[in-house]
Amino acid sequence: MEQSYHRPVLLKEVLEGLCVRAGGLYFDGTVGGGGHSYAILSSNDTVRLIGTDRDAEAIEAAGKRLSPFQDRVRLYKTDYRRYAEILGRAGAEELDGVLLDFGISSHQIDDDRRGFSYRKASAPLDMRMDLGSPFTAEAVVNGYTEEKLYRVIRDYGEERFASAIARNIVRQRETERITTCGMLASIVEESIPPKFRSAACARQTFQAIRIEVNSELAGLRECIKGLVRHLKPGGRICIISFHSLEDRIVKETFAELNSSCTCPKEFPVCVCGKKKEIEILTKKPIVAGERERTENPRSKSAKLRIAKKI
């Protein structure tokens, strides 16, 4: 199970995108088991890295994986959105590169205790990236109103049958509390018309509830902007997303940072003062090649966008 942490997605593409500099300082905000970080630190023996992750088990795994570089790496168990605090603690004002790899690790999916996968029937409905948080998927499924469940499943899962799924969740919990992944997956399957069912028909609902439990999209735009503003000129930011909601936010935020004056065309001079901050290096997101998709199924939905600070 430990090895499942060490399959970083789009590794070659990330290293090329970061364009690692000798003596550079890099921020890996979603360090996981340390796969990407290991490659960054291995690329040059003068490179330093700051890594964060909400998952204590991921930080422990990364600590072991990155032990050969212990004098050049600092790891923190925290949310990457607290980057300003962490950079302050590390005494780092400017960065040469930033990496964010969204989504969940293979280890989290495979661990029966974590409750991330609809395929783990007996697993508890947990889905917390930070096991220290008291808020779980079970609390969402059993505590949210039907309307709130519908909005979560529709908005975060982009599930066309969200209304029926929310309605049937509420009906089921009136007779029995929903406590396992298998119970929720069965409700979802029964809520979808037979001709639309598949082996993965619960995936979107599980994704939606996971996003809600971990507040994955909250403050993401401002976080990207803030991290870009900590980059040195020429520094790179690489962001890997795994579903359309994340990718849309990254695309739109990059576009905003790539734009200059937003004043109406009829204004004779600029009064907004907005300056272009980045150059977008990926007109379309980079996706995994056929070989990587075969060897690591998690990479199939990965999209990498890269920008350079100007």
N, C-alpha and C positions, 0 to 999 in steps of 0.2 A: 504493500500500500504506500509506503514511503516513496517508492520509485515513481508513482503516478504523479507526484508533484513535479517531477523533473522532465516534463515534456513541454517546453515552452513553444508556443505557437508563433509561426512566422519569424523564427529566430534570425535567419540570414537577412531577411528583409529589415528587421528591426535594427540590427547592427549597421547595415548599410545606411539606413535612414538616420540613425543617430550620428553617424560619421564621427565616431569616438576620437577625441583629441588626447594627445599625450598630456598628462597633468590635469586632465579635466575632472570636473565634479558632476556626478549624475544623480538624478533622483528617480528611483523606481517606486512609485506610489502604491503598487499592487504586487508586492514582491513574491507572494505565493511561496513556493518551495525554493525559490532562488535561481531558477533556470536562466532567465534573461540576465539577471544580475551577475551570475557566474560568468556568462559569456562576455559581458561588458568589462568586468574586472580582469578577465583573462586576456583581453585584447591588448592591454598595455600595462606594464607593472608600475606606472605612475598614476593610473586612474584611481579616483576615489568615488565612493557611492554611499548615498543615504537611501535606506529602504524602509517602507512602512507597509503594514498590513493590519487589518482589524482582527484577523484570526490568530489566536495565540499559538495554535498548532502549526500554522504556516510560518510564523516567526521562528518557532523552535526548529522546524525543518530547514528553513533558510539559514539559520545560525550554523547548523551542522554543515550544510552544503557550502557555505561561504567561509568556513573556518580557515582555509589556507590564506585568506585575504583579510584576516581579522584586524590588522593594523590600518586597512584602507576602507573599511566598511562600518557603518553604524546603522543598526536596525532599531525600529521603534514599533511597538504594538499600538497602533492608532489608525484612524481614518486618514487617508491621503488628503482629504479636504481640510485637514488641520495643518496643511503644509507650512503656513506662516509661522506657527508655533514651533514646529519641528525644525525648520531652517534656522529659526532664532536660537533654539537649544543647541544646534550643531554649529552655530557660528558661521552660517553660510548665507551670504547675501545674493550671490549670483551663481547660476548653474550653467553648465555647458550642454546639458541635455535632460530631457524629462521623458519618462515612459509610464504610460498608464495602460494596463491590460485588464479590461473590465470582465465581468462574468465570474463564474465559479470554477474552481480547479477540479481536475479529475479526482483528486483525493477527496474533496468535499462531496462530489457526486457518489463516489464509490463507498464512502463511509456510511454504514447503515445507521449510525447514531445521529447523523446530521439531518436526515429527512429532506434532502434536496431533490431526490429523484422519484418520479412517478412509477419507476420500475421496481422500487424497493417497497414492496407491499406492507411489510411489517414495521417499517421504519416510522419513528414518531414524527408528527407534523411539527418540525422545528424550523429549519431553513435559516437559522441565524448565522451570519458570517462571524459575528462576535458573540461567543458563547456566554460572555458576561452580561449581555443585554437580556432584560426580562421579557421582551416582546417577541413572541413566536408566531409561526404560521397557524398553530392551533388557536391562538388568541384571535387572529384575523378571521379564520373560518367559522369559529363558534361565537364570536362576539360582534362582528360587523352586521349592520342592518342589510337587508336584501338590496336596497338601493346602493349602499356603499360597496358591497361585494360586486354588484353589477358594474359599477364605474371602475373599480380596480381591475377586474378581469377584462373589461372592454378596452380601457385606456392603456394598461400596461401589458396586457396579453394580446391585444388586437384580435380578440376572439369573437367571431361572428355570432356564436351561440351564448354569449355572456349572460343574457337575460334568463335563459332556461337553466343554465348552470347555477346562477345565484339563487334562483327560485328553489331548485331542488336541494341545494345545500341547506337552505333554511328549513325546508320540510324535513329533511333527514335529521337535522340536529334537534328537532322538536321531540324526537323519540329516542335518539341516542347521540351522545357527544361524538364528534368526528375527531379521532385522535391519531390515525395512521395515514401514511401516504396511500396505501391501498384503498382505504375507505373513500378518500377524496377522489382518487383516480376512477373508482367505480361510479361515483356520482357523476363525474364529468362525462364518462363514456355513455352512461345511460341518458344524459341530457342532449347528446348529439344524435341527429337522425342517422339511422343505420348506413345510408349511402355515403355519409361523410365521415364515418368512423375509420380510425386507423390505429396501428399499434402505438402511435405517438400522439393520439388526440388530446391527451391531458397536458401535453408539454406547454402550451400557451398559458393555460390556467396556472400551472405551477410556476412558470416564469413570472406571471403577474403578481402572485402572492409573495414570491421571493423578493421582487423589487419593492413591494410595499413594506415587508418586514424590515428590510435593510435600508430603506429610504435611498435607493441607489441613484435616483435621478435628481434628488434635491440638491440644489446649489451647484450642479455640475457645470453650468455655463460660466458662473463666476469663478469657479475653481480653475477651469482651463485658462481663463483670462489672467488670473492671478499668477499661475505658474509660468505662463508666457512672459509676463512682466518681470519674472525673476531670471529669465534667460539672458545670457550675454549676447551681444550682437553676433549673429552667425550660429547661435545655439539652436538645437533642434528639439522639437516635441513630437513624439510618436504615440498615437493612441489606437489601441485595438479594441473594437467593439464587437458584440456578438448578436445584437438584435437591432432592428430598425430604429427604435426609439433612441437608443444611445448614439447610433451612427448619425441620425438626423441632428441631434444636439451638437455633436462634434463638427459636422459639416457646416451648420449654421453659425456656430461660434467662430470657426476658422474664417468663414466668409465675412463676418463682422470685423474681425481683427485685420482682415486683408483689405478692408475698404478705407478710403480716406474721407474727405469732406462729405457730409450728408446734408448740407444746406440745400434748399430749393434752388433750381437752376436759375431762377430769376434774380437771386441775390447777387449783387455786383461783387461782393467779397465774402470770404468765408467768415462766419461768426461762431461756428460750432467748435472749431479748433481740433477736430478729429484728425489723427494721423494714422497712416497705414503702419501696422505693427509687425506683420508677418508676411512671408511669401509662402504660398501653398505649393508644396512640392508634389502633391498627388492630386491630379485633376479628378481621377476616379480612385476609389479605395483599392489598395493592393489586397488580393485574396491568395489563399494557399494554392500551391500547385497540385496536380493530380497525385503525385507520390505522397505528399504530406497529408492530403485528405484521406488517402487510403491507410496510411500508417497511424494517423492520429485523427479519428473522426471528429473530435472537438474542433478541429481547425476548419471544418466545412463552412461554418457560419461566420468565421473571423473576417473582419475588415480592418485594414490598417490605413490610417491617414497620417500624413507627415507635413510639418510646416517648419519654416526657418525664421528665427527672429531677425528683423532688419534694423 
